[in-house]
Amino acid sequence: MGDSVPELRFDPLIPDRWDDFETLFGPRGAVGGCWCMWWRIKRKDYDANRNEGNRTAMKAIVDGGSVPGLLAYHDDVPIGWISVAPRADFGVLQRSPILKPVDDLPAWSIVCFFVHKEYKGQGMSGRMLRAAVEYAADQGATIIEGYPIAPKSDDVPDIYSFTGFLSTFEAAGFVEVARRSQHRPIMRLYLGDQAA
């Protein structure tokens, strides 16, 4: 369908928008009680937290003044989420042998997409990615990274595609800078002086 959803608005997740985040993620916390904490905390803590613990952990981040990502709205209804923040906010990336830093340059990371089921297949991921790039650039980011899946086929269950698809990042101008796993490249978009 392409970019057929009209008049989307993208807003940072701040305390005043927490209820919208909860509405979008629902009682299951998006997928399996994640609440978008998968990349932020150690696996043992994530597993111990379960749904409510992860919700509480994300709420503490938001209430503490950090912005963990953007909500997408259509007609004032939250329909999508993209997690974008400085790479340092995502401890799992630092510890991952596959996604560890490729250099010492400061980067922002896009680690998760979540789209309400009624809006899937309508170009939402690309639109959210562009909004996240614009937001990160406004915050001073000069390098933005993503860690999409590079699937063998188009038939990938949602649970494996939450980091986005390689084709979506390529269409937004990201380039591959490392691949330590066959299906998980590290993609970058260089902005400003870094783009030269």
C-alpha positions as CSV (number, residue, x, y, z in Angstrom):
1,M,0.0,0.0,0.0
2,G,2.9,2.4,0.5
3,D,2.6,5.5,2.6
4,S,-1.2,5.5,2.7
5,V,-1.8,6.4,6.3
6,P,-2.6,10.1,6.2
7,E,-1.6,12.9,8.6
8,L,0.6,11.0,11.0
9,R,2.1,12.9,14.0
10,F,5.2,11.8,15.9
11,D,5.8,12.9,19.5
12,P,8.5,12.1,22.0
13,L,7.4,9.8,24.8
14,I,7.2,12.1,27.9
15,P,5.3,11.6,31.1
16,D,2.2,13.4,29.7
17,R,2.0,10.8,27.0
18,W,2.5,7.7,29.2
19,D,-1.1,6.7,29.0
20,D,-0.9,6.7,25.2
21,F,2.1,4.4,25.4
22,E,0.2,2.0,27.7
23,T,-2.8,2.1,25.4
24,L,-0.7,1.2,22.4
25,F,1.3,-1.5,24.1
26,G,-1.8,-3.0,25.8
27,P,-1.8,-5.4,28.8
28,R,0.8,-7.6,27.3
29,G,3.4,-4.8,27.0
30,A,3.6,-5.1,23.2
31,V,5.2,-8.5,22.8
32,G,5.7,-10.8,25.7
33,G,5.7,-8.1,28.4
34,C,8.7,-6.4,26.8
35,W,7.7,-2.7,27.2
36,C,10.7,-2.0,25.0
37,M,13.2,-2.9,27.8
38,W,14.8,-5.8,25.8
39,W,17.8,-3.7,24.8
40,R,18.2,-1.7,28.0
41,I,18.8,-4.2,30.8
42,K,20.6,-7.4,31.4
43,R,18.7,-10.5,30.2
44,K,18.5,-11.9,33.8
45,D,16.9,-8.7,34.9
46,Y,14.6,-8.6,31.9
47,D,13.5,-12.2,32.6
48,A,13.0,-11.6,36.3
49,N,11.0,-8.4,35.7
50,R,8.3,-10.0,33.5
51,N,5.6,-7.8,32.2
52,E,4.9,-5.5,35.2
53,G,8.5,-5.1,36.1
54,N,9.4,-4.1,32.6
55,R,6.5,-1.6,32.5
56,T,7.6,-0.1,35.8
57,A,11.2,0.1,34.5
58,M,10.2,1.9,31.3
59,K,7.9,4.3,33.3
60,A,10.9,5.2,35.6
61,I,13.0,6.1,32.5
62,V,10.2,8.3,31.2
63,D,9.4,9.9,34.6
64,G,13.2,10.5,35.0
65,G,13.2,12.8,32.0
66,S,14.8,10.6,29.4
67,V,13.0,10.2,26.1
68,P,13.2,6.5,25.0
69,G,11.5,7.0,21.6
70,L,8.6,8.4,19.6
71,L,4.9,7.6,19.4
72,A,3.1,7.8,16.1
73,Y,-0.4,9.1,16.1
74,H,-3.2,9.0,13.6
75,D,-6.2,11.2,14.5
76,D,-4.8,11.6,18.0
77,V,-4.8,7.8,18.5
78,P,-1.4,6.1,19.2
79,I,-0.7,3.6,16.5
80,G,3.0,3.1,16.4
81,W,6.3,3.3,18.4
82,I,9.9,3.6,17.5
83,S,12.7,3.4,20.1
84,V,15.4,5.9,19.4
85,A,18.0,7.2,21.9
86,P,21.8,7.5,22.3
87,R,23.5,4.2,21.9
88,A,24.8,4.4,25.4
89,D,21.2,4.0,26.7
90,F,21.1,0.4,25.4
91,G,23.5,-1.7,27.5
92,V,22.7,-4.9,25.6
93,L,24.2,-3.4,22.5
94,Q,27.4,-2.7,24.3
95,R,27.7,-6.3,25.6
96,S,26.6,-8.0,22.4
97,P,29.3,-9.8,20.3
98,I,27.2,-9.2,17.2
99,L,26.1,-5.6,17.8
100,K,29.0,-4.2,19.9
101,P,30.3,-0.8,18.7
102,V,32.2,-0.7,15.4
103,D,34.2,2.4,16.6
104,D,34.4,5.0,19.3
105,L,32.2,7.6,17.5
106,P,29.1,8.6,19.4
107,A,25.9,7.3,17.8
108,W,22.2,7.2,18.4
109,S,20.4,3.8,18.0
110,I,17.1,2.8,16.6
111,V,16.3,-0.6,18.2
112,C,12.6,-1.3,18.0
113,F,9.5,-0.7,15.9
114,F,6.0,-1.5,17.0
115,V,2.9,-0.9,14.9
116,H,-0.7,-1.5,15.9
117,K,-2.1,-4.5,13.9
118,E,-4.6,-2.4,12.1
119,Y,-1.9,-0.3,10.5
120,K,0.6,-3.0,9.4
121,G,1.4,-3.2,5.8
122,Q,0.9,0.5,5.2
123,G,4.4,1.8,5.1
124,M,4.5,2.7,8.8
125,S,8.1,1.5,9.5
126,G,9.6,3.7,6.9
127,R,7.6,6.7,8.1
128,M,8.6,6.1,11.7
129,L,12.2,5.6,10.7
130,R,12.3,9.0,9.0
131,A,10.7,10.6,12.0
132,A,13.2,9.0,14.3
133,V,16.1,10.3,12.1
134,E,14.7,13.8,12.2
135,Y,14.2,13.7,16.0
136,A,17.8,12.4,16.6
137,A,19.2,15.0,14.3
138,D,17.3,17.7,16.2
139,Q,18.9,16.4,19.4
140,G,22.4,16.7,17.9
141,A,23.0,13.2,16.6
142,T,25.5,13.0,13.7
143,I,25.5,9.2,13.4
144,I,22.3,7.0,13.7
145,E,22.5,3.3,13.8
146,G,20.0,0.5,13.2
147,Y,20.2,-3.3,13.6
148,P,17.6,-4.6,11.2
149,I,17.0,-8.2,10.2
150,A,18.2,-9.3,6.8
151,P,15.8,-12.2,6.3
152,K,16.1,-15.1,3.9
153,S,12.5,-14.5,2.8
154,D,9.7,-12.0,3.3
155,D,7.9,-14.4,5.6
156,V,9.3,-13.4,9.0
157,P,7.2,-13.6,12.1
158,D,6.6,-10.3,13.9
159,I,8.5,-11.4,16.9
160,Y,11.7,-11.5,14.8
161,S,11.1,-8.2,12.9
162,F,10.9,-5.8,15.8
163,T,14.2,-4.2,14.8
164,G,13.0,-3.5,11.3
165,F,14.0,-4.8,7.9
166,L,17.2,-4.1,6.0
167,S,15.3,-2.8,3.0
168,T,13.5,-0.2,5.2
169,F,16.9,1.2,6.4
170,E,18.4,1.1,2.9
171,A,15.5,3.1,1.5
172,A,16.1,5.7,4.2
173,G,19.8,6.1,3.2
174,F,21.4,3.9,5.8
175,V,24.6,2.0,4.8
176,E,25.9,-1.2,6.1
177,V,29.1,-0.7,8.2
178,A,29.5,-4.2,9.8
179,R,27.9,-7.6,9.8
180,R,29.0,-10.1,12.4
181,S,26.0,-12.3,11.8
182,Q,24.5,-13.4,8.5
183,H,21.1,-11.9,9.2
184,R,21.9,-8.9,11.5
185,P,23.8,-6.1,9.8
186,I,24.8,-2.8,11.6
187,M,23.5,0.0,9.5
188,R,24.4,3.7,9.8
189,L,23.2,7.0,8.5
190,Y,25.8,9.8,8.7
191,L,24.5,13.4,9.2
192,G,26.1,16.8,8.9
193,D,29.9,16.8,8.9
194,Q,29.9,13.0,9.4
195,A,28.2,12.6,6.0
196,A,31.2,14.1,4.2
